[in-house]
Amino acid sequence: MTDYLMEDDREARRLSEKVVPQEWVDRYLRPLNLHTERILDVGCGPAVITAEIGRRYPRTQVVGIDASPQRIDAAQRNILHVPNVSIQLGDAHILPFDDETFDLVVCRFLLEYLKDKPLAVTEMKRVLRPGGRLLLQDLDGQLIWHDPPDDTLQRGLETVLSILGKSGFDPLIGRKLFHFCQTAGFESIQVSIEPYHLIAGSIDAKNRALWKEKLHIATKSINKMAEIQGDVADLSRQFLEYLDRPDTMTYSVLFSVLAIKPE
């Protein structure tokens, strides 16, 4: 978990800008009717969502865990005035908690990067109490689905995705979440799918800036894994040019899986 593809000083800020915590809590946690639960956020990043959970549900105890010291530092700043939230460094493959500690485990946009995804899901189950709930969210189709096709761009993306796959990155992880939960022994597994990236026509300035930064950060990591530095930089430029075109569409979907640990 420490070999995070997007490891960079800018990553905490980028992650914070990609989500509106209040909207996320309203949409995904409000239906769960939380009261006094113990909640674990695995891969909490800068903890903007973790902190919002604590603010929204002040009678809960919320713990965020992340493998990056940089994002832990950002997280500690974000929870300064939320006394029921704590943050610690840790690995999703070996969660530093006793069995049956939490009532709810949340894991958002982490499994796509992990080398042993089933192990991480099994660990999340271990730390849940019987009857506890797991909420997984991850993408499917990131960097893959575009129209109209651009053969040069697609070949370049396939090469890069092949390299990233060696680190554990899986752009089709979303569709696999149900199977991970079923194999781990969860029950009452609910799956929902919704658009995530949906860029029809020229990309807007805010999202272009986020994509540009994401591609720049990823390029640094890819360059460490393969001797194709010039090609990766050129591919990033090609991808942004594709997003700028008024006649193109790029999209991915978000899978959300809610599962229960058997009593």
Residue pairs with C-beta under 8 A, 6 or more apart in sequence:
1 67
1 91
1 92
1 93
1 113
1 114
2 67
2 68
2 91
3 115
3 167
3 168
4 67
4 68
4 113
5 113
5 164
5 167
5 169
5 218
5 221
6 14
6 113
6 214
6 217
6 218
6 221
7 68
7 70
7 221
8 217
8 220
9 70
10 213
10 217
11 45
11 68
11 70
11 71
11 217
12 45
12 46
12 70
12 71
12 73
12 74
12 75
13 46
13 74
14 210
14 213
14 214
14 217
15 45
15 46
15 48
15 71
16 45
16 46
16 48
16 74
16 78
17 210
18 210
19 48
19 49
21 48
21 49
21 51
21 52
22 52
22 56
24 49
24 52
25 49
25 52
25 53
25 56
28 135
28 137
28 256
29 53
29 56
29 57
29 106
29 135
32 104
32 133
34 57
34 60
34 104
35 57
35 59
35 60
36 59
36 60
37 57
37 60
37 61
37 102
37 103
37 104
38 60
38 61
38 62
38 63
38 101
38 102
38 103
38 104
39 53
39 57
39 60
39 61
39 62
39 63
39 102
39 103
39 104
39 105
39 106
40 62
40 63
40 64
40 65
40 95
40 97
40 101
40 102
40 104
40 105
40 106
40 124
40 127
41 47
41 49
41 50
41 53
41 62
41 63
41 64
41 65
41 106
41 107
41 108
42 65
42 92
42 95
42 105
42 106
42 107
42 110
42 120
42 124
43 65
43 66
43 67
43 92
43 107
43 108
43 109
43 110
44 50
44 64
44 65
44 66
44 71
44 75
44 87
45 66
45 68
45 71
45 74
45 75
46 71
46 74
46 75
46 78
47 64
47 66
47 71
47 74
47 75
47 78
47 79
47 85
47 87
48 78
49 106
49 108
50 62
50 64
50 75
50 78
50 79
50 85
50 87
51 78
51 79
51 82
51 85
53 60
53 62
53 85
53 106
54 60
54 62
54 79
54 82
54 83
54 84
54 85
55 82
58 84
59 84
60 84
61 84
62 82
62 84
62 85
62 86
63 85
63 86
63 87
63 88
63 97
63 102
64 75
64 79
64 85
64 86
64 87
64 88
65 87
65 88
65 89
65 90
65 92
65 95
65 96
66 72
66 75
66 87
66 89
66 90
67 89
67 90
67 91
67 92
69 89
72 87
72 88
72 89
75 87
76 87
79 85
79 86
79 87
88 96
90 96
92 107
92 110
92 114
92 120
92 123
92 124
93 114
93 115
93 116
93 119
93 120
93 123
94 123
95 123
95 124
95 126
95 127
97 127
98 127
99 126
99 127
100 127
100 128
100 129
100 130
100 132
101 127
101 128
101 129
102 127
102 128
102 129
102 132
103 128
103 129
103 132
103 133
104 128
104 132
104 133
104 134
104 135
105 124
105 127
105 128
105 132
105 133
105 134
105 135
106 135
107 120
107 124
107 134
107 135
107 136
107 137
108 135
108 136
108 137
108 138
109 137
109 138
109 139
110 120
110 138
111 117
111 120
111 121
111 136
111 138
111 170
111 173
111 177
111 180
112 138
112 139
112 142
112 169
112 170
112 171
112 173
113 167
113 168
113 169
114 120
114 168
115 167
115 168
116 168
117 168
117 170
117 173
117 176
117 180
118 180
118 183
118 184
121 134
121 136
121 180
121 181
121 183
121 184
122 184
124 134
125 134
125 184
125 185
125 186
125 261
128 134
128 261
129 261
130 261
130 262
130 263
131 260
131 261
131 262
131 263
132 260
132 261
133 258
133 259
133 260
133 261
134 181
134 186
134 257
134 258
134 259
134 260
134 261
135 256
135 257
135 258
136 177
136 180
136 181
136 255
136 256
136 257
136 259
137 254
137 255
137 256
137 257
138 173
138 174
138 177
138 254
138 255
139 171
139 173
139 174
139 196
139 197
139 252
139 253
139 254
139 255
140 171
140 172
140 173
140 174
140 175
140 193
140 252
140 253
140 254
140 255
141 171
141 172
141 174
141 251
141 252
141 253
142 171
142 197
142 252
143 157
143 160
143 161
143 171
143 252
144 157
144 161
144 171
144 172
144 252
145 250
145 251
145 252
146 153
146 154
146 242
146 248
146 249
146 250
147 248
147 249
148 247
148 248
150 238
150 242
152 238
153 235
153 238
153 239
153 242
156 231
156 234
156 235
156 238
157 235
157 239
159 228
159 231
160 222
160 232
160 235
161 169
161 171
163 222
163 225
163 226
163 228
164 222
164 225
166 225
167 221
167 225
170 176
174 193
174 253
174 254
174 255
175 255
177 191
177 255
177 257
178 189
178 191
178 257
181 189
181 257
181 259
182 189
185 261
185 262
186 259
186 260
186 261
186 262
187 259
187 260
187 261
187 262
188 259
188 260
189 257
189 258
189 259
189 260
190 257
190 258
190 259
191 255
191 256
191 257
192 255
192 256
193 253
193 254
193 255
193 256
194 253
194 254
194 256
195 251
195 252
195 253
195 254
196 251
196 252
196 253
196 254
197 250
197 251
197 252
198 249
198 250
198 251
199 207
199 243
199 248
199 249
199 250
199 251
200 249
200 251
201 246
201 247
201 248
201 249
202 243
202 244
202 245
202 246
203 211
203 243
203 244
208 240
208 243
208 244
211 239
211 240
211 243
212 236
212 240
215 236
215 239
215 240
216 236
219 232
219 233
219 236
222 228
222 232
223 229
223 232
226 232
242 248
242 250
243 250
